[in-house]
Amino acid sequence: MELHLFSSPGRDDIRYIIEASRPYLEDKPDPIVAYLPLASLYAEKWLEDNEKAFKGLARLEVINAELMSQKEIEEIIRVSSLVYIPGGNTFLLNHRLHVSGVMPYLRKKVQAGLPLVGFSAGAILCGPNILTSKDMNTVGTPYFDGLNVSPFNFFAHYALDAHGQSVQDEWLDDYHFFHDNPVIMLSDGAHVGMAGKKTLLVRGEAWILRKDHEKEKLEEGKAIKP
């Protein structure tokens, strides 16, 4: 598997996404990126900016879970060189993937090596479940299982106060009353990469919270063990 997961997509742009995507696209004659802006109710607002960012590198094929059939969505994923999943509401993203029936196919393709680049909701989706999202479940989804292509859960936009604490620390601890897998908390600017079964912090600041342990700051370039 090839995963590139971010809390934020860039510095007022999506440069982190482009940097991570480029190696999988630049040597191909007419590469397609499966663009899944399913976490947003207003995805069309960002389409032009994303198309401009990828111009000259790849063509975006936008997936609309409401207007496309499962077969149409799976065909786009099948011919794509990369899957790009941006942020928004994680519960809405997960709901649309489950209701459309596409989740098993997407999981299968990513497990088989289709590169996935995602930020915020797109990163949280990759864990066993999405229960560490701080979004509201406004869609009322009953689906909480994630894409499950990483053993870690993820939390995006993690920030510390002057005392090295976060307002989210307490309820992230509560997650481990019911689940055993570790949680990786990504600050804005952080990049976690997964190649095969090896996960590491490529850049930026991130922390890991393991059950019955204090949170630990991750080291850049060092493999992260579940």
N, C-alpha and C positions, 0 to 999 in steps of 0.2 A: 504494500500500500504506500501511497505517496500523499501525505496530508500536509497542508500549510495553513495553520490556524492563527488568527489574530484577534485582538480585542478591538482595534481600530484599523481602518483600511489605509491610512496615510496621514499626512499632515495637511489637512484641508483639501485632500485629494485622495486618490486610491493608489498611490505609488507603491505601497507595500504589496498590494494585490498584483500589480503589473510585474514587479520584480520577481515575485514567486512564480508567476505564470510563465514568464518569458522562456525559461529553458525548455518547457514542454511544447512550445508553439513556434519558436523562431526558425526552425529548420524544416518545417512542414510546408507543403505547397499552398494549401488553402485550409488552414486549421479553423475548426469551429469550437467555440466555447459554449457549453450549455449553461445559460444564465438563469438561475432560479431565484428571482426576487420575491419569493413566496411569503417572506416574513412581513411584507409591507402591504398596506391597503392603498398606497399611493406610489407604487413602483414606477409608474410612467414618468414621474417627476425626475427620476434619476437616470432614466434610460439614455438620454442624449449624452450626459456626462460620461457614462460608462462606455458608450460606443466610441466617443472621442478618445478616451484613455486607451482603448484597445486598437484604435485605428492603425493600420499598417502592421499589426501583429496577428490579429485574428478577427474573425467575424462572430458576433454574438448572436446566438439563437435564443430568444426569450421564451421561457416556459411559463404558460398561464394555466394553472391547475383547474380553473373554473371553465375556461373556454376550449381546452384541448382534451382529447380522449387519452386514456392511459396509453394506448398504442402509439399515439402521436408523440407523447412526451418521451416514452421509452425509445422511440426511433431517434429523436434528437440526441438523447444521452448516448445511444449506441454509436453514432457517427462522430461524436465529439472527442476532442483531444484532451479536454479538461472540463471539470465542473466548477462553477463559481457560484457560491451561495453567500449573498450579502446579509446585512443585519436587519433588525426590525424586531417584531414580536416573535419570540421563540415558540410560543404556544400556537400561534397562527401558522407559522412555518411547518411545524410538526403535524398539525391538524390537516393541512392541505396535502402534505405528502402521504399521510395515511389514508385519507378519504379518497384521494385520486388512485390509490392502489399502487403507486410508484415506488414506495419505500423499499420493498424487497428487491426490486430490480436495481435501484440505485445502490443499495448496500452490496449486492452481488458484484456490480461493476467496479465499485471502489475497492472492494476486497480483492478483485482480480487485477488491480493496478491502475485503474483510471484515476489520474491525479485530481484531488479536490482542494480547492482554495476557498476558505471561508473566513468571515469575521463576525464577531459578536454572536448573533443568533446562529449564524452559519457554523461557528466553532462549537457552540454549546450543543448543537444538534448531533455532533459526532460522538458524544459519549453514550454510555448504556441507557441513560435517561436524560430528560431535560429538567429535572427537579431543582437544579441549582441555578436556574434562570431567575432573575429578579423581576421579570415582566409580569404583567397581570394576565390571567387567563380569561381575557375578554371574550374570546370566541367560545368559551365553555367546552373546550375539547376534553374528551375522556381518554385521549391518547398521550401517554407520557414516556413510552419507550422511545429512545433516540435511535440514531442510525447505527450505533453500536459498532463503530469501526475503530474505536479507541477504548482501552480499559479505564480511562480517566473520565470523570465528569469535568466540566469546565464552568468557570465563572468569568464573565467579561467586565471590563471597566473597573477593575479592582484598584482602589486608592486607599492610601494610608494617611492618618492624621499625623500631627507632630510627635505623637507618642508611639508611632509605629503600629497603631491599631486601625481597624476598619469597622464601620458600623455594621458590616455584613458578617463579621467574624462569629458572632454568637449564633446566628441562624444557620451559618454554614456548618458549625459544630453540630447543630441539631440534625443535619442530614445523616450523620453517622449513628444516630439512634436507630435508624432503619436500614441503612445501607453500609456496605463495607469498603467499597472502592474509593480510592483517593480523589480529591478534587484539586485541579490546577486552577489557580486564580491569576488571570492575565491582566496586567496593567495596560493602559493604552500605549501603543508602541511595541508591545511584546510580540514575538513570533515564535510559536512552537511548531516544530516540524516532526513528522513521523515518516520514517522510511522502513518499510517492512514492519517489524515489531519494535523497532528502536525509536524512542521518543526523546527529543532533547529541546532545550531552550536555545533557539538560534540567536535571538537578539532581544534586548530589553529586560524588563523586570517582571518576574512571575514568582509565585509561591505555590507550595503544595501542602495540602492538609490531609494527613492520613488519620485513620480512626485511632483514637486513644493517644494521639501525639499532638504536640504543638506544631503550628504551621512552620514551614521551613522555606527560606528563600532559595530559589533554584540558581544554579551556576550556568552561565552560558557555555554551550559546547559539551556539557556533561550529560550523559544518558540519564533519563528519569526512570526510576524503577517503580512499578505499581506497589 
